[in-house]
Amino acid sequence: MAKQQTFGDKGKKKAGDTKISVKVIKAFRSEKGTIKYMERFVKVDDVGQIEKMDFSR
């Protein structure tokens, strides 16, 4: 059996998505005083936009 899709075809397929997927980790103190972490994946156009975003619990 021959391959149906080449590596070049896979690259052309995803060319429409120009956003970058970034994992944002925020640390905060709980009511007990321990440190907890919140993780979230965010899609942005530019990495510099992350500093302007507001991430709340």
GIDAKA-V615644 format. One record per pair of residues at least 6 apart in sequence whose C-alpha atoms are under 6 Angstrom apart, sorted by sequence separation. I is the first residue (numbers start at 1). J is the second residue. D is the distance in whole Angstrom. If there is no record, write none. Layout:
BEGIN
I|J|D  I|J|D
END
This chain:
BEGIN
29|35|5  28|35|6  28|36|5  27|36|6  27|37|4  26|37|6  26|38|5  25|38|6  25|39|5  24|39|6  24|40|5  23|40|6  23|41|4  22|41|6  22|42|5  21|42|6  21|43|4  20|43|5  19|43|6  20|44|5  19|44|5  19|45|5
END
